[in-house]
Amino acid sequence: MLPLSDFFYSDPYATLMDGVLYGKYLGIHQAEGSPCHHLTFGQEGLYWQIWIDTGDKPLPRKLQLTY
């Protein structure tokens, strides 16, 4: 499965959280010049971070995957 394919499901949250062992909210940090909620998650064999815009449209701004 492609790493970003989880965003194309009707319920991306359920798909992304499947198998998550831990998660942590890291606060508000800049991504692409915008303030974003910064979250990190760990799954078996995968560590990922996501930055979600704090504005009126909370869309992902940045995603980092580490296998």
C-alpha positions, 0 to 999 in steps of 0.5 A: 500500500502507498504511504499516503493512500490512507488519506483517500479512504472515506474515514482517514482517521480510522485508517491512519490510527489502525495499529498505532502504538502511541501518539503525542501532541507536540504543540503548535509549530510552523509548516510551510509558513503556517501555524500547525498542530504538530502530532507524532505517532508510532506503529510497528516499523513506522514512525510518522509526524503530521502537521495540521493547519490551525486555521478554518480549514484544518488540512494536513500541511506536512507529513513525515514518514520514517520506516 
